[in-house]
């Protein structure tokens, strides 16, 4: 069984954040749990899934790059969704800042991994 991706710091961070986002969205108003909450959960999980799937295809630099681009796109999507839920007052300012900073770091990690693996 391939578990090499589990050793990547970028994967560990994305997985931890996806779990945190999942738990956090459970506190959304009922009407938003299945709208904004679902979109946020799917985007956060997508980051970890794309890193894992891309790592499994890293023999092909182009394919790995493709999945890392998708992971970075999902990371950006999360940042937009965080701004949106902040505007709707579904998140406390301090927690918003924490998650925004975490996703900023994660995006930089993904970008560096992409740069490192351009072959």
C-alpha positions in Angstrom: 0.0 0.0 0.0 1.3 3.4 -0.9 1.4 5.8 2.0 4.2 8.1 1.0 1.9 11.1 0.7 1.1 10.7 4.4 4.7 11.8 5.1 4.3 15.1 3.3 3.9 18.1 5.6 1.6 19.7 3.0 -0.7 16.6 3.1 -0.7 16.5 6.9 -1.7 20.2 7.1 -4.4 19.8 4.5 -5.9 16.7 6.2 -5.8 18.4 9.6 -7.5 21.5 8.2 -10.1 19.5 6.3 -11.1 17.8 9.6 -11.2 21.1 11.4 -13.4 22.7 8.6 -15.7 19.7 8.7 -16.2 20.0 12.5 -16.6 23.8 12.2 -19.3 23.8 9.6 -21.5 21.6 11.8 -22.2 24.7 13.8 -23.5 26.6 10.8 -27.2 27.6 10.7 -29.3 24.7 9.4 -30.0 26.4 6.1 -26.2 26.9 5.5 -25.0 23.4 6.6 -26.0 22.0 3.2 -25.1 25.1 1.2 -22.0 27.0 2.2 -21.1 24.3 4.7 -21.1 21.6 2.1 -19.1 23.7 -0.3 -16.5 24.5 2.3 -16.2 20.8 3.4 -15.9 19.6 -0.2 -13.2 22.2 -1.0 -11.2 21.5 2.1 -11.3 17.7 1.5 -10.4 18.3 -2.2 -7.1 19.8 -1.2 -6.0 16.7 0.7 -7.5 14.3 -2.0 -5.7 16.1 -4.8 -2.4 15.9 -3.0 -2.8 12.2 -2.3 -4.0 11.4 -5.8 -1.3 13.5 -7.4 1.4 11.9 -5.3 0.2 8.5 -6.5 0.9 9.7 -10.1 4.1 11.5 -9.4 6.0 9.3 -11.9 4.5 11.7 -14.4 5.5 15.2 -13.5 2.7 16.6 -15.7 0.0 14.6 -13.9 1.4 15.5 -10.4 1.5 19.2 -11.5 -2.2 18.9 -12.6 -3.3 17.6 -9.2 -1.2 20.2 -7.3 -2.8 22.9 -9.4 -6.2 21.5 -8.5 -5.2 21.5 -4.8 -4.1 25.1 -5.0 -7.3 26.0 -6.7 -9.4 24.4 -3.9 -7.2 26.2 -1.4 -8.0 29.5 -3.1 -11.7 28.5 -3.1 -11.6 28.0 0.7 -10.2 31.5 1.1 -13.1 33.0 -0.8 -15.6 31.0 1.2 -13.9 32.0 4.5 -14.3 35.7 3.4 -17.9 35.0 2.5 -18.8 33.4 5.8 -17.0 36.2 7.6 -19.2 38.7 5.8 -22.3 36.7 7.0 -21.0 36.6 10.6 -20.8 32.8 10.7 -17.3 32.9 12.0 -15.6 34.8 14.8 -12.9 37.2 13.7 -10.1 35.4 15.6 -11.0 32.0 14.1 -11.3 33.6 10.7 -7.8 35.0 11.0 -6.4 31.6 12.2 -8.0 29.7 9.3 -7.1 32.3 6.7 -3.4 32.2 7.9 -3.4 28.4 7.9 -4.7 28.3 4.3 -2.3 31.0 3.2 0.6 28.8 4.5 -1.0 25.7 2.9 -1.2 27.5 -0.4 2.4 28.5 -0.2 3.4 24.9 0.6 1.5 23.6 -2.4 3.1 26.2 -4.6 6.6 25.3 -3.4 5.9 21.6 -4.0 4.8 22.4 -7.5 7.9 24.4 -8.2 10.1 21.6 -6.7 8.4 19.0 -8.9 8.5 20.8 -12.2 10.5 18.5 -14.4 
